[in-house]
Amino acid sequence: MLYFRKPGNITITCHNRIAPYLAQEVKALGFAIEEEFVTGVKIKGSLNDCIRLNLNLRCASQVLYSLRKFSARNADEIYNEARKMQWESILPINAYLTITSSVNNETINNSMFANVRVKDAIVDRLRYKTGRRPDTGSDPEASVIHLFWKEEEAEIFVDTSGHSLGRHGYRKYPGQAPMLEALAAATIYATGWDRVSPFINPMCGSGTLAIEAAMIATNRVPGLFRDNYGFKHILGFEEAIFEEEKMRIQKQIKHPDNLQIIASDHSRDAIKNARLNAAAADVLEYITLDQCDFEVSTVPETNNGILMMNPEYGLRLGEIEELEVTYARIGNFMKQKCGGYTGFIFTGNPDLGKKIGLKPKRKIEFYNSKLDCRLLKYELYEGTKRRIKTEDED
């Protein structure tokens, strides 16, 4: 049986380019970052710490607790090393087992083969020690073991998350091409929003950015919407520790009086979906939803608000030609109606970004799935303070 209070090595993964914002969250929870890499961070902590991390992190994908590190040149050595491990003291006798992996080894051209060798090692060990074998499959709904294998360096983890943490559990109506919730949270962190000033989100789609902003401002975390995690299916898990953390995250919720989050979209269906998703996240009361073109969106007067938009990127020539006009209109909207705000446009099409006609102060790198994207930052001064430079000026 694993001792849930024993310190060990924890690797927290995330999508590419989100790691700085994940690190920010991990530090805020009181952990020291030992290493930061492009798709995650490494820290020291216990399996009980993994419970806290899973419930609180917005930007993470998986929380992995290390069981063993070793050298392996080929899949047979992976099998031999994995079979030595005391799985009868780690997995319940009635376990449903899933194996995942990240493999980069010259002897392997299909990572599924490495998964099978780990699975075989665990099943053979449990059959030998207990006379029973676990059910196995690809759905990470119960006990999940993860193999990291790069060249001859191998490490086996308990995946304490199971299903990815990147989806936060409230979005029942995603709409078309929705932004992953973890990415949405990271982009909001990147704006530096103070969680008090107005947050304006035209072209809101199914509402992900506005909902994540409301959750951040009210201190609601993804663990409020989920009850099943990988750590629940490991021997030694104490339900009372989990329930204590669930109670703590419930008590930390804030109820701000004057929070202004305004989201709009021209599509009636999008606004309907956004309303349903916001209600599921329990933040509908903090979001004003309007069905309208972005150019007539409500923009309260302020000197420090955030305007954030995620327009379409375009896939075909005809779409791009139409979007060139849309992006130009976005630039006019920001110049004419958004003085005093900091504007942010998230796009996967740099050529369309130039059609905005304003010079971005900063271009922050992200990926949306495998698409190279930028979060473009614009300081939108009042017209009497300073004339905004165009893209052609420097």
GIPE-V433391 format. One record per run of one state. SS is the DSSP state (H for helix, E for strand, C for the rest). FROM is the first residue (numbers start at 0). TO is the last residue. If there is no record, write none. Layout:
ss->SS from->FROM to->TO
ss->SS from->FROM to->TO
This chain:
ss->C from->0 to->6
ss->E from->7 to->12
ss->C from->13 to->17
ss->H from->18 to->27
ss->C from->28 to->33
ss->E from->34 to->36
ss->C from->37 to->38
ss->E from->39 to->44
ss->C from->45 to->45
ss->H from->46 to->55
ss->C from->56 to->60
ss->E from->61 to->70
ss->C from->71 to->73
ss->H from->74 to->82
ss->C from->83 to->85
ss->H from->86 to->88
ss->C from->89 to->94
ss->E from->95 to->103
ss->C from->104 to->109
ss->H from->110 to->129
ss->C from->130 to->133
ss->E from->134 to->135
ss->C from->136 to->141
ss->E from->142 to->149
ss->C from->150 to->151
ss->E from->152 to->158
ss->C from->159 to->179
ss->H from->180 to->190
ss->C from->191 to->197
ss->E from->198 to->200
ss->C from->201 to->206
ss->H from->207 to->216
ss->C from->217 to->220
ss->H from->221 to->224
ss->C from->225 to->228
ss->H from->229 to->232
ss->C from->233 to->237
ss->H from->238 to->250
ss->C from->251 to->259
ss->E from->260 to->264
ss->C from->265 to->266
ss->H from->267 to->279
ss->C from->280 to->282
ss->H from->283 to->285
ss->E from->286 to->290
ss->C from->291 to->292
ss->H from->293 to->295
ss->C from->296 to->303
ss->E from->304 to->308
ss->C from->309 to->315
ss->H from->316 to->336
ss->C from->337 to->339
ss->E from->340 to->346
ss->C from->347 to->348
ss->H from->349 to->353
ss->C from->354 to->360
ss->E from->361 to->367
ss->C from->368 to->369
ss->E from->370 to->379
ss->C from->380 to->393
